[in-house]
Amino acid sequence: MSDTDLGQEKRFVDSKLIPVMREAVITVQMILFKALRETVHDRYVDQVEPYHTYLAGAVINNLFGTQPMDEAVAGFAASNRELCERELRELSGRCGHLMPVLTDALRMKIICDNQEGVHSMPSLLMAKALGLLQEERALPLPSTFMLQVRKMASEYGLIEPMPAASSSEGSPA
């Protein structure tokens, strides 16, 4: 077996699936952003926008190991590093109901990154150290993860709910 064949075997996730899984991970980030921004707004009532948005964004970027596209968010994160770290440490207490899907999203991100040759394990290790990972949780199949995320995104008003399948479809009248 050649080195090329070995390289292909290491890539166990269909390359067409990676963008779809990444979209689901980004959707989890949007759900977390919405929930976290709400708690930030409730706790920092003396602050005006865009403070709440910047803080929630900085926390999520830090957690997922992503660089903000907005320079203002990057500047906010740099000048409020201790606050962002405190928010990360308190995240499971503030958004505990999201920890199962957050665990799945972080793991799926690592899988996607790995498939593309990116080493992003430090973000998963940081989440573990912060007590954000539910380590006993089994890794779902990609399709299960994507359906779970879609349902949750609908509940958060980020997307339209999937239409219910009609039981009369395909049956004679």
Secondary structure, 3 states (H helix, E strand, C coil): CCHHHHHHHHCCCCCCHHHHHHHHHHHHHHHHHHHHHHHHHHHCCCCCCCHHHHHHHHHHHHHHCCCCCCHHHHHHHHHCHHHHHHHHHCHHHHCHHHHHHHHHHHHHHHHHHHHCCCCCHHHHHHHHHCCCCCCCCCCCCHHHHHHHHHHHHHHCCCCCCCCCCCCCCCCCC
